[in-house]
Amino acid sequence: MAKDNNSKYSKKYSEEGFFDKLVGYAKSAGSEVVETALKLYYAMENPKTPAWAKTTIIGALGYFISPIDAIPDMIPVVGYTDDLSVLAAAASTVAMYINDDVKKKAKAKMKDWFG
């Protein structure tokens, strides 16, 4: 994600907006999108994650919760492919901060939501 787009979508991020989107669209977004978003969220919450990584994460999560993106989320099947691409690119960029603790938290939340 280009730096100017990162800044643009960072402004759209809020914790409340993030969880509203996840809870409201979890089933239509799919488990891969939701789990990747959760891993990024929990990595961002870690105080050991540096500011540059948090900025990358916030930009990606802002893109995810934004109603205006490359492929509208309401389009069946393909609506979340752009979101997954952005989330996956961010996860790859900050992979060193998606540690076992972050993965456990994401899996636990997935289990809470999906059983």
C-alpha positions as CSV (number, residue, x, y, z in Angstrom):
1,M,0.0,0.0,0.0
2,A,1.5,3.4,-1.0
3,K,2.4,5.7,1.8
4,D,-0.3,8.3,0.8
5,N,-3.0,5.6,0.8
6,N,-1.8,4.3,4.1
7,S,-2.2,7.8,5.6
8,K,-5.6,8.2,3.9
9,Y,-7.0,4.9,5.4
10,S,-5.3,5.4,8.8
11,K,-7.7,8.3,9.3
12,K,-10.6,5.9,8.8
13,Y,-9.4,3.5,11.6
14,S,-11.0,3.3,15.0
15,E,-11.2,0.3,17.3
16,E,-15.0,0.6,17.5
17,G,-15.3,0.7,13.7
18,F,-12.9,-2.2,13.4
19,F,-15.0,-4.5,15.7
20,D,-18.3,-3.3,14.3
21,K,-17.1,-4.3,10.8
22,L,-15.7,-7.7,12.0
23,V,-18.8,-8.6,13.9
24,G,-21.2,-7.3,11.3
25,Y,-19.5,-8.9,8.3
26,A,-17.5,-11.8,9.7
27,K,-19.4,-14.5,7.9
28,S,-19.5,-12.7,4.5
29,A,-15.9,-11.7,4.7
30,G,-14.7,-15.2,5.5
31,S,-12.5,-16.7,8.2
32,E,-9.2,-15.9,6.4
33,V,-10.0,-12.2,6.2
34,V,-11.2,-12.1,9.8
35,E,-8.3,-14.0,11.3
36,T,-5.8,-11.9,9.4
37,A,-7.4,-8.7,10.6
38,L,-7.4,-10.0,14.2
39,K,-3.7,-10.9,14.0
40,L,-3.0,-7.4,12.8
41,Y,-5.1,-5.9,15.5
42,Y,-3.5,-7.9,18.3
43,A,0.0,-7.2,16.9
44,M,-0.9,-3.5,17.0
45,E,-2.1,-3.7,20.6
46,N,1.3,-5.2,21.7
47,P,3.4,-2.4,23.3
48,K,6.5,-4.0,21.8
49,T,5.4,-3.4,18.3
50,P,7.2,-0.3,16.9
51,A,5.4,2.8,15.6
52,W,6.2,2.1,11.9
53,A,4.6,-1.3,12.2
54,K,1.5,0.1,14.0
55,T,1.2,2.7,11.3
56,T,1.2,0.0,8.6
57,I,-1.4,-2.0,10.6
58,I,-3.7,1.0,11.2
59,G,-3.6,1.8,7.5
60,A,-4.6,-1.8,6.5
61,L,-7.3,-2.0,9.1
62,G,-8.6,1.4,8.1
63,Y,-8.8,0.1,4.5
64,F,-10.7,-2.9,5.8
65,I,-13.3,-0.9,7.6
66,S,-13.7,1.7,5.0
67,P,-16.9,1.4,3.0
68,I,-15.1,2.8,0.0
69,D,-12.4,0.6,-1.5
70,A,-11.3,-0.9,-4.7
71,I,-13.9,-3.7,-4.8
72,P,-17.1,-2.9,-2.8
73,D,-17.6,-5.4,0.0
74,M,-21.2,-6.0,-0.8
75,I,-20.3,-7.8,-4.1
76,P,-20.8,-11.5,-3.4
77,V,-17.7,-13.7,-3.4
78,V,-15.1,-11.1,-4.6
79,G,-16.1,-8.2,-2.3
80,Y,-13.4,-8.9,0.2
81,T,-10.6,-10.0,-2.1
82,D,-9.1,-6.5,-2.1
83,D,-9.4,-6.3,1.7
84,L,-7.6,-9.6,2.1
85,S,-4.9,-8.5,-0.3
86,V,-4.2,-5.3,1.8
87,L,-4.4,-7.2,5.1
88,A,-2.1,-10.0,3.8
89,A,0.4,-7.4,2.5
90,A,0.4,-5.6,5.9
91,A,0.7,-9.0,7.7
92,S,3.7,-9.9,5.6
93,T,5.3,-6.5,6.2
94,V,4.9,-6.8,10.0
95,A,5.2,-10.6,10.3
96,M,7.9,-10.4,12.9
97,Y,5.4,-8.9,15.3
98,I,2.7,-11.5,14.7
99,N,4.1,-13.8,17.4
100,D,2.7,-16.8,19.0
101,D,0.8,-14.8,21.6
102,V,-0.8,-12.7,18.9
103,K,-1.8,-15.9,17.0
104,K,-3.3,-17.4,20.1
105,K,-5.4,-14.3,20.8
106,A,-6.7,-14.3,17.2
107,K,-7.5,-18.0,17.3
108,A,-9.3,-17.6,20.6
109,K,-11.4,-14.8,19.3
110,M,-12.2,-16.8,16.2
111,K,-13.3,-19.7,18.4
112,D,-15.5,-17.4,20.4
113,W,-17.2,-16.1,17.3
114,F,-17.3,-19.2,15.1
115,G,-17.0,-22.1,17.5
